[in-house]
């Protein structure tokens, strides 16, 4: 499973926040999905978005809940 979170360029984060966010999301998601070892990418894009590839709809909903925590 591959998880990609995009953050709108219009809402820039402090330096190092992208890496910290990716690390924290990887930790939280691996707690619920142990088979997903750090496959979380966070980057800037034109809009906020969550993309989950290779997972069921229920898994994507659970990952979305984890992201909102």
Buried (B, 14 or more C-beta within 10 A) or exposed (E): BEBBBBBEEEEEEEEEEBEEBBEEBBEBBBEEBEEBEEBBBBEEEEEEEEEBEEBEEEBBEBBEEBBEE
